[in-house]
Amino acid sequence: MARNILRISLATIFVAMLHMSQAPAVWGQDQEKSSCSTARAAGEWGYVYTGSLIFPTGAAPVAAVGGFTADKDGNISGTQTRTIAPGEASHEVIKGTATVNSDCTATGTISVYSLSGTLLPTAVLAGVFVNNQREVRYLFESLVLPNGTSIRVVITVDAKRVFTND
């Protein structure tokens, strides 16, 4: 009986040591996958934003839908279709940069251009990546016109990867 207990104990210790020897590799993989980065945000994204522009005369609803490509260095380029009530929809180009922190928070500066290349507003965004960096939620912190005029805004953005293997 003592021999059986000894064999079981030795087998248990061996299995435990085997598992523990693998732990650093497994922990490193999990840590890498669970931390966010600008490089991991690279890929094709689709987004929608909605909210309000707040003018001295009152609020105007705004909405847009678009897509963009983010590279591993945080450069962003894409297109959007935007409407501000009561106006017509505008087709626009977006360009900018974004930085993603290891805690999955993010910042971005995005400039909007007409299709002819005229600079329109520039937005500064604060965000957070979720769902293993397959989705991001942004909030407009500021919106500035080319002449330097700041427009008060309440706008949120919801973006998702177009392909989950990006």
C-alpha positions in Angstrom: 0.0 0.0 0.0 2.9 2.4 0.8 4.4 1.6 -2.6 1.1 2.5 -4.3 0.9 5.8 -2.5 4.5 6.5 -3.4 3.9 5.7 -7.1 0.8 7.8 -7.2 2.6 10.7 -5.5 5.6 10.5 -7.9 3.2 10.3 -10.9 1.3 13.3 -9.6 4.5 15.3 -9.0 5.8 14.4 -12.5 2.5 15.5 -14.1 2.5 18.7 -12.1 6.1 19.5 -13.0 5.4 18.8 -16.7 2.4 21.3 -16.6 4.4 23.9 -14.7 7.3 23.7 -17.2 4.8 24.6 -20.0 3.3 27.5 -18.0 5.7 30.2 -19.1 5.1 29.5 -22.8 1.4 29.4 -22.3 1.3 32.6 -20.1 3.4 34.4 -22.7 1.0 33.5 -25.5 -2.0 34.5 -23.5 -0.4 37.8 -22.5 0.5 38.6 -26.1 -3.0 37.9 -27.3 -4.7 39.8 -24.5 -2.7 43.0 -24.8 -3.6 45.5 -27.5 -1.2 47.3 -29.9 -1.3 49.6 -32.9 0.2 46.8 -35.0 -2.6 44.3 -34.0 -5.2 46.9 -35.0 -3.9 46.8 -38.6 -6.5 45.6 -41.1 -9.8 46.6 -42.9 -12.5 48.2 -40.7 -16.1 49.2 -41.2 -17.7 51.9 -39.0 -20.8 54.0 -38.3 -21.0 57.1 -36.3 -23.9 59.1 -35.0 -24.4 62.1 -32.8 -24.9 65.8 -32.9 -23.0 68.9 -33.9 -23.8 71.7 -31.4 -24.1 75.1 -33.0 -25.1 78.4 -31.4 -28.4 78.1 -33.2 -29.0 74.5 -31.9 -28.0 70.9 -32.4 -27.9 69.2 -35.8 -27.9 65.4 -36.1 -25.0 63.9 -38.0 -24.3 60.3 -39.1 -21.8 58.6 -41.3 -20.9 55.1 -42.5 -17.6 54.2 -44.0 -14.6 51.9 -44.2 -10.9 52.4 -43.6 -7.6 50.6 -43.7 -5.2 50.8 -40.7 -1.6 49.8 -41.2 0.8 48.4 -38.5 2.2 51.9 -37.9 -1.2 53.4 -37.1 -1.8 55.2 -40.5 -5.5 55.3 -41.5 -7.1 55.9 -44.8 -10.6 55.3 -46.1 -13.8 56.8 -47.3 -17.1 57.7 -45.7 -20.6 58.9 -46.6 -21.8 61.5 -44.1 -25.0 63.5 -43.7 -25.8 66.5 -41.5 -29.5 67.2 -41.2 -31.2 68.8 -43.1 -28.5 68.5 -45.8 -27.6 65.9 -48.4 -25.1 63.1 -48.0 -21.5 63.9 -48.8 -18.9 61.4 -50.0 -15.5 62.0 -48.3 -12.0 60.7 -47.9 -10.5 60.2 -44.4 -6.8 60.2 -43.5 -5.1 60.2 -40.1 -3.2 58.3 -37.4 -4.2 56.3 -34.4 -2.3 54.8 -31.5 -3.4 51.8 -29.5 -2.1 51.3 -25.9 -1.5 47.9 -24.3 -4.5 48.5 -22.1 -6.6 48.7 -25.3 -7.3 52.4 -25.0 -6.7 54.4 -28.1 -6.4 57.9 -29.5 -6.8 59.1 -33.1 -6.6 62.2 -35.2 -8.6 62.0 -38.4 -8.9 64.6 -41.1 -11.7 64.6 -43.5 -11.3 65.7 -47.2 -13.8 66.3 -50.0 -13.3 64.0 -53.0 -11.5 66.9 -54.7 -8.9 67.0 -51.8 -10.2 70.1 -49.9 -9.6 69.7 -46.1 -12.8 69.7 -44.2 -12.9 69.1 -40.4 -10.3 67.3 -38.3 -11.4 65.2 -35.3 -9.6 64.0 -32.2 -10.9 60.7 -30.9 -10.6 58.7 -27.7 -11.4 55.0 -27.9 -11.3 51.5 -26.5 -10.8 48.2 -28.3 -12.9 45.3 -27.2 -13.6 41.7 -28.3 -9.9 40.8 -28.7 -9.3 43.9 -30.8 -12.0 43.0 -33.3 -14.2 46.0 -32.4 -13.5 49.6 -31.2 -15.7 52.3 -29.7 -14.6 55.9 -30.2 -15.9 59.2 -28.8 -15.2 62.5 -30.6 -13.2 64.7 -28.2 -13.0 67.6 -30.6 -13.9 68.7 -34.1 -12.0 71.6 -35.7 -12.7 73.3 -39.0 -9.8 74.2 -41.3 -10.1 77.9 -40.2 -9.5 76.8 -36.6 -13.1 77.1 -35.4 -14.0 74.4 -32.9 -17.4 72.8 -33.2 -18.9 71.3 -30.0 -19.9 67.7 -30.7 -21.4 64.6 -29.1 -20.5 61.8 -31.5 -19.8 58.1 -30.9 -18.2 55.7 -33.3 -18.7 51.9 -33.5 -16.2 50.1 -35.8 -15.6 46.4 -36.5 -13.1 44.4 -38.5 -14.3 43.5 -41.9 -12.4 40.2 -41.8 -11.8 38.6 -38.5 -8.5 37.0 -39.6 -6.9 40.5 -40.1 
